[in-house]
């Protein structure tokens, strides 16, 4: 769910209710750096860092980023190092620490299971992020927005204390590019035993599940089968892209997984996208699923990382029947369709989008490309147009692209204040199916907790 929406308080609450609470693993290095600069209210991040095996590494992060009482109003966040194919030591450390801290806090004080979700499209962050989560004892790793062939082996290698390597997709590559993180090099004598978490591949089609299942080296431990209306990024429709009158991609029956075929594969699977009601949970179980993955009703719950002001706007629109979530084919620099809630004061409004100076500084969604001389450069379709085109990108690819990295940080109260006075604007992602959220709001007009959301979903099924 974006950046820090399904943060540790939400994942912890769901886990304590006996379900799999999942931490959003995107940009947790920046979340840690900015949380420390905001003074770490409640001391939670510092408490987690105090439990990290290498206290010298933890202290380096505190020395660089922690500000007692928080940064002064109107000042910018100090940037954290950008992750690349060959990341700096500082970038690796912040990624490891950020993922460790959030998983550790989600697991603190109970024995429930906790997972973390990564994006295949954010490849360069994955090795260090996975290592940090494993040091904290994460139970599950989930990944979508691509084909996560190499994650099972990465987790196995880390659990064995070996370097973990991912092949990085590089445009115009004439050779294979890889990114490697060595747990021993990162943690040395402080490296604990790393239990291997289970891996769930987030997919949209049963054919991809069959492909991943065939080879033991790329086989996950299960699948999340996600339909087109699920929040965040979704797979584009199969075949030629066709848009409806509102400019949204049109999906057909062939864009949905065959659940009978999924059941025959023999691995557990969960269904996602319009499964946020008790009836749909029961249907999923009846179809052979182990359960469901739900985002929207938890993104709107009390433990969500979305700021209170934005959440109140969303709930107000939900109550009034005016809340609309568009599947925008152009918003994401990745080229994948991305769900954006239409909300005043956010980048969903054309005037707000036009007023934002184009800039790419967080760079999680940027694309590596190989230059003529064989070196690797980086570009993002949401960066300044001239810069993107100069790097070999097409002008057409920049049209309508939003800087999701900065916008999603703003959703959770960590938007950058720029030196020119511009404050980064939010862009909120939700699923397009709002039925469960409407029903919860009717039952809980002042809002609902994660526990109440879990109980709502389980109303028609028996939990062992």
N, C-alpha and C positions, 0 to 999 in steps of 0.2 A: 504493500500500500504506500507507494511513493517513498518519501524519505521521512523516517522517524514518526510516521503516523501509527503504525503498529510498533511502537517503541516498547521498552521493557515493562512499563506498568501494565499495558494491555496484554502483552504476551504472558506476563506473570499471572494476571487475573484469570485468563482462559486456562492456563496450565493448572492452576490451583483448583479449577472446577472440573478437572479430570480430562480435559481435552488437550490437543496439541496447540500450544500457544506459539505463534511464529513472530520472530523479530524481523522487521524489514532491515535487510543488510546493506542497503544502498547508501553510500556516502557517510558511513559511520565514523570515518576519520575526521570529516568536516564537522559532523555532529558533536564529536568529542571536543574538538578544538574550540568550536563556538560555545558549547555548553560551559567549558571551563572559563572562557572569556566573559561569559554572562554571570560568573561568580559561583556556578554550580549550586543553585538553590537546593537546600536540603542536604548537600554534601554527598549525594548518591554516587556521582562519578568518582569522587576522591575515595569513597569507601571501596568501590570496585577496584580502582587502581591500587589501593593498599593490599589487595588480595592477589595482585599479579605476581607471578613467580620471579620476575626480574625487576627488582625495585629501582635499580639504576635507570632502566628504560622508562619506568613510570615517572620517575622524578624529572627526567628530561622533558617529558610532556608537560608536567606541572610547571616547571621553571619557564617554559616557553609560552604557555598559554593561560595559565590560571591568573585571574585578576580578582583579588579580594573585593567583594561587594559589587563586582561586575563592571564592565566597561562604561565609560561616561556616555551619557546621551549624545547622539549625533556623531559618534565616532565609528569608524569602520572596524570590522573584524580583521584580525591578522590572518592572512591566508595560511593554509596548511600545504605541504608539498604535494604536487600533482603526481598521480600515479602514471607511469609509462610502461612500455614493454620491459625496459630495464630500469626499474624504479630505484630512487636513491634510498639510502639507509633510513633517512628521516621519514620518507613516505611509507616505507614498509612498517616502521615502528608505529606510526599513527594509525595505520590500517589495522594492524594486529591489536593494538590497545583499544581502539574504538569498538571493534567487534567483540573482543573479550569482555569489555565493560558491560555492554548491553546484554549479552547472553548471561554473564555472571549475575547481573541484577535480576534478570528474568527468572533465574533458577534459585535465587537466594531464599533460604528459609523453608523450602518444601521439596518434595521428591517427585513433582510432576514433570512431564516431558516438555521440552522446549526445542523449537526449530528455528532456523534462520533462512531467509529467502534471498537469493541472489539473481541477477539478470545476466544471461548469456551475452547481452549487448554491452555489458560493462566488464568485459573480459579481463582487462589489465588490473582490475582491483581484486579479482577472485582469489588468486593464490594466497595473498597475504590476509585477506578477509577470512577465508576458510580456516587458515591456521589460527588466527585469533579466536574464532568461534570454537574451534576444537580444544584450545587450551582451557577455555571456560567450560568444557564438557557438553557442548551442544549435542542434542540427541538426533536431530534430523537436519539435513540440508535440502532445500528445495530450489529448483532453478527452472526458469522459463525464458521467453523472449529469444528463442533460438533453439539449436539442437545441442544439448549438453552432453556430447559423446565422452568427453575426457574427465568429467567430474568424478565418476566412480574410482578411476585409477588415481586421481589426485588425492582423494580422501584416504585411499588405501596406502599410498606412499607416505603421506604425513603420519598416519597411524603407525607406520613401521619406522618412523624417524628418518625417512629418506627425503631428498628434495622432491618437490612437487612441480610439475611442468604442465603448462597449457600451451597449445598452439593458438596463436593470435591471428585473427583474420586481418590481413593487410591488403588494401586495395592495390592493384597493379603489381602484386608481389612476383618476383622472379625466383624467390627462394622461400623456404619455410622460416617463419618467425615464431619464436617461442619465448615465454616468460617463465622464469623459474624462481622459486623461493625455497631456501634450504632451512628447515626448522632448527638444525644444529647451529648453522651460521647465525640465525636470528637470536636464538635463546641460549646457545651454549650449554653450560652446566645447569642452567635453570630450566631446561626443557623437561617437562613432566611426561609421564606416560599419556599418550593421546588415544583414547578409545575412538574407534571409527564410527562416526554417525551413519545412520541410514540415509540413503539418497532417494528423493522423489523427483522425477523429471516432470515438469509441467509441459503438457503437450495439448494439441487441439485435435489431432486425428489418430485413429487406431492404427493406421499404417505406420506412423512414426513410432508408436509403442512397439509394434512388431519388429521394426528395424532395430531398435535399441535392445530388445529382448534377445535377439538372435546370438549376439556375441557377448560372452561373459565379461570381457574387458570393458565394455561400455554399458552393461546391463544395470539399470537402477534397481532399487529395492521396491519400487512401486511408482505409480503415476498419479498426477493430478490432471484430470481431463477438463480443459477450460473451454467454455463456449464463447462465442463472439461478444456477448453482452457483459462479460466480466470487466471489472475496472482496470485502469492502467493500460498497458500495452496489450494488444491482441494481434493474433496472426492476421495478415491480409486475406481477403477471400481468394479461393483457388481460381485460377484462370485470369482472364483480363479484368482489371479493376473497373467496376461500374458503380456510379454514385446515384443516390436517390435525389429527389427534388431539394432536399436539405443539405446536399453535399456530403452525405455519409455513405460509406461502402455498403453495397448490397451483398448479403450472404445468402447462400442457398443450402439445401439439405446436405450437399456434399462437403460443406464446411463444418459439419458436426460429426463427432466420432460415433461409430457403431458400437453400442455398449455390449451387444452380444459378442462381438469380436474381442472387445476389451476383456470380458470375463473369461474367454477361452485362453487368453495369454497366460493366465494363472498367477499373476502378481496382483497384490492389492491395488485398488485405485479409488480415488476420491473425485467427485464431480464438482465443478465450479462454474459460475456464471448463471444467475437466476435460480440459485438453490438456497435462498435466504429466508425460507418459510418452513414451518414444521411439515407441511404436506410434501414439499419438494425434497426434504431430507428423507422422509419415509419412502418416496418414489425412488430416490437414489439407492437406498438400501435394498429395496425390492428388486432393483435392476442388477444387483450384485456388487454394488460399490461398498467400500469399507466405511464411507461417510462422505462428507462434503467439505469443501473449502469455501469460506464466506468472508467477504471483506467489507461491504458497504455498511451493514448494520453495526459493525465494530468500528469502522472509521467515524461513525457518528455517535459512538457511546462516550460515556464520561471519561474513560481511561485513554481515549484516543489522543494522539499527539497533536492533532489539528488545533489551532488556537481557538479559544472560547468564542471570540467574536465571529470567526468564520463558521464555526460549528453552529452558532445561533442563527446566522444567516441561512445556512443550509436547512436547518430544522424549520425555520420560518417559511422558507420556500416550499418545503415538504408539506407543512400544515396547510398552506394556502393553495397547494396544487400547482405551483408555478415553477417548481424545480425541474430543470431539464438537463440531461447529460447527453452531450453529443459525442459520437465517435468520429473524431477529427482525423482525416487521413493525412493531414499536413503538419499537425502540431509538433510531433516528435522529430528531432533530428535523425533518429534511427531509420525513418521511413516506414515504421510500423504504425498502424492506426492507434490513436491514443484517446481515451475517454476524458472529456473535459466538462466539468459542471459549469453551466452558464450562470455567472454570479457577478453582480455589480462590484466594481473595484478590483477586478482580477483581470488577468490576461485573456480571459474569454471574451472580453469586450474589445471590439475593434479599435476604439480610441485609445484604450490602455496599451494594447499591443503596439499600435503605431507610435506611441509616445516613448516607448522604452528604447534607449540607446542600445544598439546591438553590441553584445560583448560576450565572450566565452572565457571565463576564468576558472570555474570549478572543473570543467572539462571531463566529466565522467562519461558523457555520451559521444565524445569526439571519436573520429575515425582515423586509424593509422593508415598511411599510404606510403608507398615506396617511391622515392624520387628517382630520377634518371641515373644518378650516381650510386644508387643502391642503398642510400641512407633512408631512414624513416622519418616522415613528417606527420603532423597531426592537424586535422581540420574538423570543423563542426558546421553543419548547415545552418546553425543559429548564430554563428559568429558574424562579424561585419561582412557584407556581401563581397566587397572588393578583395578582402583578405582570402575569403573562401575560394573565389574564382581564381585568384592568383596562385593558389595552391593546387589548381587543377580540378576543382569542383565545378559543377555546372550551375549557372544562374537559376535554372528552373528548380533545382533542389533546395534553394533557399526560400522559396515563396511560402509564406505562412508559417515558417518554422518558429517555434517558441523555445526560449532558453528554459527547458524544464528543470535543469539542475538548480538554477537560482530560484525559480518559481516554487519548486517543491520545498526548498529550504524556507521560503517565506511562509508557506502553509503552516509550518510548525513554529513560527515565531523566531526564526533564525535568518531572516532575509538580510542581505547586505545593505548597509548604508554607504553609498559611494561618495567619494570626495567631491564630486560635482553637485552633490545634494540629492541625487536620485535614490529613492528607496525601492528595492526590488519588490515587484508585485507578485501575489500568489497566482497559481493556476491549480485548481482543485480537481483531483480525479476521483470518481466514484464509478460503481457499476451502473448500467442502464436500467436494471430491474430494481425498482424502489418499493415493491409491494411489501416486503418484510419490514422495511424501515417505516413505512406508513402505519402498519399494524402495531408496531412497537410504540410509535408516537401516540397512537390512539390510547394504548394501554398505559403509557407513561408520558403524559403531556409535558412534564418538566425535564424529560430526558431519561435515559436508561443506562444501567451499568453493563459491563461485560458479562457478569454473572447472569443478569436478567436476559441478556441476548442469548446466552448458551441455553438457559432453561427454556426459552421460547422455541429455539430450534429443536430441542429434544422432546418436545411435548408429545409427539406421535411415535416415538421409537423407544425401545427398551435398551438401556445402557447396561452392559455387563459390569 
